[in-house]
Amino acid sequence: MAVIVQKFGGTSVADTQRIFRCAERVAAARREGHDVVVVVSAMGHSTDQLIELAEAITTSPNPREMDMLMSTGEQVSIALMCMALHKLGIDAVSMTGAQMGMRTDRAHMKAKIQGIEVERFAREFRRGRVVVAAGFQGVNDDGEITTLGRGGSDTTAVAIAAALGVGKSGGACEIFTDVDGVYTADPRIVKNARKLNRISFEEMLELASQGAGVMHSRAVQAGQKYDVPIYVRHAGKPDEGTIICRETDDMEEILVAGCALKRDLGRISLRRIPNTPGVQGMIFSLIGAANIIVDDIIQTTHGDSASLSFTVDHGDLADVKIAADKALEQLGSGELAVEIGLAKVSVAGVGMRNHSGVAATMFKALGDAGIHIHNITTSDIKISCIVPKEHGERALQVVHDAFGLGDDSSEDDGAGERERRREPRPMARKT
C-alpha cells in the first residue's frame, strides 16, 4: 500500500478528546494497510504560552534558547498522540526532529530544511508502526535544536511526504485543520466565500504568500517543487476538502481562483540614498542576513539620490530597522522612515495569463468603494494592492464580489455543483 502523511494542526489536537478523534483517522488509514506518518503541532495555544513565559523572563531571549523552549510543545503532542494510538490498538512511535533526521541550516527560529534521513521511517514501517513526528523542528549540523518558523509543521509534513516519494508512487499528504478546504477568500471575513475542489500550486502559492492562512507558502512551494499533491481537509469532517495540485488546462478557464488579505504590514523607506550601482544589493544583503522577507519593493530616483521603499510584516519591523540603520551607516547618508497600519489585498488565478481586464476590474472595485490604493504589484497570475489597514476587510469583500467569486446559490446542491458553476466574469481573451 501507499505512504500516507497526515498533519494535524494545533486546534485539531487542542485537548485529549480532539487528539483521540485525530488518532481514529490515523488508525483508519493504518488499518487499510497504509504506512502512515503523523505530523502534529503543539496543542492549542501552548506555543503562545511558551512565548509568554519567555517574555516574562526577558524581552530579548536568546534565539537558541527560544528554539529549545519552543520545541517542547510538539514533544507533548507527539507523546499524547502515540498514547492515543496505543489505546486504539495501533503500534506507534513518536520522534522529535532530531530522532527522525530532520536536518536544517543554522538559522535559529527561522531554519530551513536541508534534508531528511528516511531510513528511520523505513525501519519503523517494516515493524508495522505509525511514525508520529514532531512538526516545526529539526536539528542542525552542530546537533542544535532549530525551529522552522511560520508554517513549520505544514512544511515538515510536505517535506516528509516528498522524501518518502508521495506523489511519484501514490499516497497522499493530508493537512487536517479547522476549515474544510481552501476557499475563494477567508470565510470568516467574506461570508459568501466558496470552497474550491482544487487549486493549482501556483495559485495557492500566491494566495498563501499574500495572507491566505489555510496553508503556508513554504509548504506549498515544497509541494510544487517535488510534485506532492496536498489535500486540505477538516479534522472533524469526512469530506475530501481541497486538493492542491499541478495546473490543468481547464484551470485557465477560471479567471480568478481566489482573493487574500494580508494584515499588519509596515513600510520601510530609505530616503535620499545615493543613486549609484550596488546600493540596493548592499541594503538587501543586510536585510537577507537577518532572515527577513520583504515585499512590494519600489524605487524612485531624483538625479543623484534615490528613495527605496518596501513592506514587511509588523513582526519583522524591529529587526528590519536594525538592518536598515546599518545600511544607512555604511552609505554615510540618507534617512529612515517607518509607516505602519497597512494591509494588502490580492487576487490570483492562472486564467489571468489569457484574459485582459483583470487589473481594471480590481482597481474599479476599490475605487468605487472609496478605498485608496498605496502601491500596486503584479505577477503573471497575481495582482496586489496596498491599502489602509482599516479598509482591508472591506477591500477583500468588494474585490471578491467584483470577480463574481461568491456562493450565491439558494439551494445546497453540493460542493461539486458549486465548483462547476464557478465561471469567470466575461473578459477579453488575449491573442
C-alpha positions in Angstrom: 0.0 0.0 0.0 1.0 3.7 -0.2 2.5 6.1 2.2 0.1 8.5 3.9 1.3 11.6 5.6 -1.3 13.3 7.9 -0.7 16.6 9.6 -2.9 17.9 12.4 -2.7 21.5 13.5 -2.8 23.0 17.0 -6.6 23.4 17.1 -7.1 19.8 15.9 -5.1 18.5 18.9 -6.0 21.2 21.4 -7.3 18.7 24.0 -7.3 15.0 24.7 -10.7 14.5 23.2 -9.6 16.0 19.9 -6.4 14.0 20.0 -8.4 10.8 20.2 -10.6 12.0 17.3 -7.4 12.6 15.2 -6.0 9.3 16.3 -9.1 7.5 14.9 -8.4 9.0 11.5 -4.8 7.7 11.7 -5.9 4.3 12.9 -8.3 4.0 9.9 -5.6 4.7 7.4 -3.3 2.2 9.1 -6.0 -0.5 9.1 -6.4 0.0 5.4 -2.8 -1.2 5.1 -1.0 2.1 4.5 2.3 3.2 6.0 1.4 6.3 8.0 3.4 9.3 9.2 1.5 11.7 11.5 2.9 15.2 11.9 1.4 17.2 14.8 1.7 20.8 16.0 1.8 21.9 19.6 -1.6 21.7 21.4 -3.9 24.7 21.1 -2.4 27.9 22.3 0.6 26.3 24.0 3.1 27.9 21.7 1.7 31.3 22.7 2.0 30.3 26.3 5.7 29.3 25.9 6.4 32.7 24.3 4.7 34.5 27.2 6.8 32.5 29.6 10.0 33.6 27.8 8.9 37.2 27.7 8.2 37.1 31.4 11.9 36.4 31.9 13.3 38.8 29.2 12.2 40.9 26.3 15.1 39.7 24.2 15.5 36.0 24.7 18.5 34.2 23.1 17.3 32.6 19.8 19.0 29.2 20.6 17.2 29.0 24.0 13.9 30.0 22.3 14.2 27.1 20.0 15.0 24.8 23.0 11.8 26.1 24.7 9.5 26.2 21.6 10.4 22.6 20.6 8.8 21.2 23.8 5.3 22.0 22.6 5.4 19.5 19.8 7.0 16.9 22.0 4.0 16.9 24.3 1.7 16.4 21.3 3.6 13.5 19.7 3.7 11.6 23.0 0.0 12.0 23.7 -0.9 11.1 20.1 1.1 7.9 20.4 -0.6 7.0 23.7 -4.0 7.5 22.0 -3.0 5.3 19.1 -1.7 2.6 21.5 -5.1 2.7 23.2 -6.7 2.1 19.8 -4.5 -0.9 19.3 -2.2 0.7 16.8 1.6 0.4 17.3 3.2 3.8 17.0 6.4 5.6 17.9 7.0 9.3 18.5 10.0 11.1 17.1 11.5 14.5 17.6 13.1 16.4 14.7 16.5 15.1 15.7 15.3 11.5 16.0 13.7 11.4 12.5 16.8 13.0 10.9 15.2 16.4 10.0 18.4 18.3 9.1 18.3 22.1 8.9 20.5 25.1 8.4 21.9 27.0 11.4 19.2 29.8 11.5 17.5 29.6 14.8 13.7 30.4 14.9 13.6 30.5 11.0 15.5 27.4 10.0 15.2 25.9 6.5 15.1 22.1 5.9 18.3 20.8 4.3 17.4 17.1 4.2 15.6 14.1 5.9 17.1 10.8 6.7 14.3 8.4 5.6 15.9 5.2 6.8 14.4 5.6 10.3 11.0 5.9 8.8 11.5 2.8 6.6 12.7 0.8 9.6 9.6 1.7 11.6 7.3 0.9 8.7 8.9 -2.6 8.5 7.9 -3.1 12.1 4.3 -2.1 11.3 4.5 1.1 13.2 2.9 4.5 12.7 5.5 7.3 13.0 4.3 10.3 14.9 6.7 13.1 14.0 7.1 16.5 15.7 6.4 19.3 13.3 8.1 22.7 13.3 11.5 21.4 14.4 14.8 19.9 13.3 18.5 19.8 14.2 21.5 21.5 12.5 24.9 20.1 11.8 26.1 21.1 15.2 23.4 19.0 16.9 21.5 22.1 18.0 17.7 22.1 18.0 16.2 24.5 15.5 12.6 25.6 14.7 11.2 26.3 11.3 9.2 29.5 11.9 5.8 30.3 10.4 4.1 27.3 8.8 6.8 25.0 10.1 4.5 22.0 10.8 2.9 22.1 7.3 6.4 22.4 5.8 7.5 19.4 7.9 4.6 17.3 6.6 5.2 18.1 2.9 9.0 17.7 3.2 8.5 14.2 4.8 6.0 13.3 2.0 8.5 14.4 -0.6 11.3 12.4 1.0 9.2 9.3 1.1 8.1 9.6 -2.5 4.5 10.6 -2.0 3.0 11.7 -5.3 5.5 9.8 -7.5 4.5 6.5 -6.1 0.9 7.3 -5.0 0.0 8.1 -1.4 -1.2 11.4 -0.1 -0.2 14.3 2.0 -3.2 15.4 4.1 -3.2 18.7 6.0 -6.0 18.5 8.6 -7.1 21.8 10.0 -10.2 23.6 11.4 -11.5 24.5 8.0 -12.9 22.1 5.4 -10.7 23.2 2.5 -9.4 26.2 0.5 -12.0 29.0 -0.1 -12.2 31.8 -2.6 -11.5 34.1 0.4 -11.3 33.8 4.2 -14.9 32.7 5.1 -14.6 34.4 8.4 -14.4 37.7 6.6 -16.2 37.1 3.4 -19.4 35.3 4.3 -20.3 34.2 0.7 -16.8 32.7 0.1 -16.9 29.4 -1.8 -14.9 26.2 -1.1 -12.8 25.0 -4.0 -12.5 21.4 -5.0 -9.0 22.0 -6.4 -6.5 24.8 -6.9 -3.1 24.8 -8.6 0.2 25.0 -6.8 0.9 28.4 -8.4 -2.4 29.9 -7.4 -2.2 28.6 -3.8 1.4 29.8 -3.5 0.4 33.3 -4.5 -2.6 33.3 -2.1 -0.6 31.8 0.7 2.2 34.3 0.4 -0.4 37.1 0.3 -2.1 36.1 3.6 -4.4 33.1 2.9 -3.9 31.4 6.3 -5.1 27.9 5.4 -1.6 26.9 4.1 1.8 28.5 4.4 3.7 29.4 1.3 6.8 27.4 2.3 4.7 24.2 2.4 3.0 24.9 -0.9 6.4 25.7 -2.5 7.8 22.3 -1.3 4.7 20.5 -2.7 5.2 22.2 -6.1 8.9 21.5 -6.2 8.5 17.8 -5.5 5.1 17.4 -7.1 3.4 16.3 -3.9 -0.4 16.7 -4.1 -1.7 18.3 -0.9 -5.1 17.6 0.4 -6.5 20.3 2.8 -9.2 18.7 4.9 -11.3 19.4 8.1 -10.1 17.3 11.1 -13.6 16.7 12.2 -15.4 16.1 8.9 -15.3 13.2 6.4 -15.3 15.2 3.1 -12.3 15.3 0.8 -11.6 19.0 1.2 -9.5 20.8 -1.5 -6.6 19.3 -3.4 -3.6 21.5 -4.3 -2.1 20.0 -7.4 -0.4 20.7 -10.8 -2.2 23.1 -13.1 -4.5 21.5 -15.7 -5.7 23.1 -18.9 -9.3 23.7 -17.7 -8.0 25.8 -14.8 -7.1 28.6 -17.2 -10.9 29.0 -17.9 -11.3 30.4 -14.4 -10.1 33.9 -14.4 -9.5 34.4 -10.6 -9.2 31.4 -8.2 -9.4 33.5 -5.0 -8.5 36.5 -3.0 -6.4 37.0 0.1 -5.8 39.7 2.7 -2.5 40.3 4.5 -3.0 42.4 7.6 -0.5 44.3 9.7 2.1 45.4 7.2 4.7 48.1 7.8 6.5 50.1 5.1 10.2 51.0 5.4 11.5 53.9 3.4 15.2 54.8 2.9 15.2 58.3 1.5 17.9 60.4 0.0 20.3 57.5 -0.5 23.0 57.6 -3.2 21.7 56.7 -6.7 24.8 54.6 -7.5 25.3 50.9 -8.6 25.5 48.3 -5.8 23.4 50.3 -3.2 20.4 48.0 -3.5 22.5 44.9 -3.3 24.2 46.1 -0.1 20.9 47.1 1.6 19.1 43.8 0.8 22.1 41.7 1.7 21.9 43.1 5.2 18.2 42.5 5.4 18.5 39.0 4.0 21.2 38.1 6.5 18.6 38.9 9.2 16.3 36.3 7.6 13.7 39.0 6.9 11.3 38.5 4.0 10.5 41.8 2.2 7.7 42.5 -0.2 6.5 45.3 -2.6 9.8 47.0 -3.3 9.6 50.4 -5.0 12.4 52.7 -6.0 12.2 56.3 -7.3 15.2 58.3 -8.4 15.9 62.1 -8.2 19.1 62.8 -10.0 22.0 61.7 -7.8 19.7 60.4 -5.0 17.0 57.8 -4.7 14.3 56.6 -2.4 13.7 52.9 -1.7 10.6 51.6 0.0 9.4 48.1 0.8 6.9 46.3 3.1 7.4 43.7 5.8 5.2 42.0 8.4 4.8 44.1 11.5 6.6 41.3 13.5 9.8 42.0 11.5 9.8 45.8 11.8 12.2 45.8 14.8 14.8 43.6 13.0 14.5 45.3 9.7 15.0 48.7 11.3 18.3 47.5 12.7 19.4 46.2 9.3 18.3 49.5 7.6 20.2 51.6 10.1 23.3 49.5 9.4 22.8 50.2 5.7 22.5 53.9 6.2 25.6 53.9 8.4 27.6 52.2 5.6 26.2 54.6 3.0 27.0 57.6 5.1 23.8 59.4 4.1 20.1 59.0 3.9 17.2 58.9 6.3 14.9 56.1 7.6 11.1 56.4 7.7 8.7 53.8 9.1 4.9 53.6 8.3 2.5 51.2 10.0 -1.2 50.5 9.6 -1.2 49.0 6.1 -2.8 45.9 4.6 -2.6 44.1 1.2 -5.5 42.7 -0.8 -4.6 40.3 -3.6 -6.3 38.2 -6.3 -4.7 35.2 -8.0 -5.6 32.9 -10.9 -3.8 31.1 -13.7 -6.5 32.4 -16.1 -5.0 35.9 -15.9 -2.4 34.8 -18.4 -5.0 34.5 -21.1 -7.5 37.2 -20.2 -7.3 41.0 -20.1 -9.1 43.5 -17.9 -8.3 41.9 -14.6 -6.5 44.9 -13.2 -9.2 47.3 -14.4 -11.9 45.3 -12.6 -9.9 45.2 -9.3 -9.0 48.9 -9.4 -12.5 50.0 -10.3 -14.0 47.9 -7.4 -11.6 49.5 -4.9 -12.2 53.0 -6.3 -16.0 52.7 -6.3 -15.7 51.7 -2.6 -13.6 54.8 -1.9 -10.6 52.7 -0.9 -7.2 54.4 -1.5 -4.5 52.3 -3.2 -1.0 53.0 -1.9 1.0 50.7 -4.2 0.4 48.0 -6.8 2.4 44.9 -7.6 1.7 42.2 -10.1 2.9 38.9 -11.5 1.5 36.9 -14.4 -1.1 35.3 -12.1 -1.5 37.9 -9.3 -2.4 41.5 -8.6 -1.9 43.0 -5.1 -2.8 46.4 -3.8 -1.6 48.0 -0.6 -4.5 49.7 1.2 -5.1 51.3 4.6 -5.4 48.6 7.3 -8.8 49.9 8.4 -10.2 49.2 5.0 -8.6 45.8 4.5 -11.6 43.6 5.2 -13.9 45.7 3.1 -11.4 45.7 0.3 -11.3 41.9 0.3 -15.1 41.7 0.1 -15.5 44.2 -2.7 -12.8 42.6 -4.8 -14.2 39.1 -4.2 -17.6 40.3 -5.3 -16.2 42.2 -8.3 -14.9 38.9 -9.8 -18.2 37.0 -9.0 -16.5 34.5 -6.7 -19.3 34.3 -4.1 -21.5 31.3 -3.5 -24.9 32.8 -4.3 -26.8 29.5 -4.6 -30.0 29.3 -2.7 -30.0 25.5 -2.7 -27.5 23.2 -1.2 -26.5 21.3 -4.4 -23.1 20.1 -3.1 -19.6 21.4 -3.4 -19.1 19.8 -6.8 -22.0 21.6 -8.4 -21.0 24.9 -6.9 -17.5 24.4 -8.2 -18.8 23.6 -11.8 -20.9 26.8 -11.8 -17.9 28.9 -10.9 -17.3 30.9 -14.1 -15.1 33.9 -14.7 -16.7 37.3 -15.4 -16.7 38.0 -19.2 -13.3 39.3 -20.2 -11.5 39.8 -23.4 -9.2 36.9 -24.2 -5.6 37.8 -25.1 -4.4 36.8 -28.5 
